[in-house]
Amino acid sequence: MTIDEAIRERHTVRVYKKTPIPADVAKQLNERIKALNEGLDVFMSLVTNDSSALNAAVRIGITKNVNNYIVLSGKNEPDLEEKLGYGGADLMLFAQTLGLNTWWVSGTFNKGKARENGGIPGSNLIKGIIIIGYGENPGVAHKSKSIDDVSKYIGSTPPFWFIRGVGSALLAPTALNRQAFKIEGHENKVKITYAKGMYSGLDLGIIKYHFEVGAGRENFIYE
């Protein structure tokens, strides 16, 4: 499965099997995390065989058999959320190519436990975790806006790469399924914005990643 195919296959999964992540799969995830950490200057960390950071969510029945997650953290910088959204999107889709399922959690988790278990430096901010494992089911597609709702192309008929990029963005997970983004294009220039609100920086990074996969990074430049 390619990353592009994973975009269409990935859905939020909240109930997992007890099946542990095999060592070779964890190795691939850690290698991907290391490369993203270095490239984005963030600190993401895979935690396996531990459920303590999600005890609250488990108690109220939101999820089941959550034993693995990726902690999303980094230095306190203006673009931290966007970088973590971008890197987290990559990890979710890479996990999908490995036969795993995921769920992005921004609020309902124990940050203290996540920091401790993930070995997160004390000066870093934690912006969320990505639950990862083998789902009891593949999840279901969320209700989505239309291409016209979230995009505008100035000038001639939108090129195929632009339409494909917007379509991929519409398949991305966003907080509360707001899909409060706008993608504007002109010739080979693209501008992506996200309405202000909780987790908007994370959502912007996620949308940018999905758009780039669908459109092809070689076909456009950001304004």
C-alpha positions, 0 to 999 in steps of 0.5 A: 500500500502506498501513502496515497492509497493509505489516505483513502483507507485510513479512518479513525479507529477507537477499539483495538485488538490485544495484538502487540505490535511486532518488533520489526514493525516497531523498528520501521515506525521508530526509523520513520519517527527518527527521520521526521524528528530530524527533518522537522526539528520536533520530538515524537516518540513511540510508546508500546505496551502501556495504557497508563496515558489513556486511563481516563478515556478507557474509564469512560468507554471511549476506547478499548485495548489502547496499549501503543501510542506516539507522543507528539512534542517539540520546543515551544515555537510558533510553528510547533503545532503545524510541524507536529500536524505535518509529521503526525499525518505522515506517521498515521498514513505510514502506519496504515501502510504497515497494516495498523490503525490509528486515532489522533487524540489531542485532549483526553490523555494524561500528559504527565504519563505521556511525557514520562513514558515517551522520554519527553524533555521537560522543556518540550510542549506535548500537543497530542498523541496518536493511538496506534495498533490493530483495530477491531475494525477499519473504521468508517468514513466521516461526513465531508464537505465538498471540493467547492466548499473548501477551495477556490482556483483563480483563473482557468479551470483548476488543473487535475493536480489541484483537484486531486490535492483538495480531494486528499485534504478532504480525507484528512482528520481534523479536530471535531471534523471541522474541516475549517480550511481554505485552499486557494490556487492560481497558476502553480501557486497555492495558499492553505489557511485554517480558521482560528480555533482549538488545534488549528495549527495541528489541523493546518499541518495535517491538511498541508501534508494530505494536499501535498500527497494528492497534488504532488509536491513537484506541481506547485509552490506555496505562496 
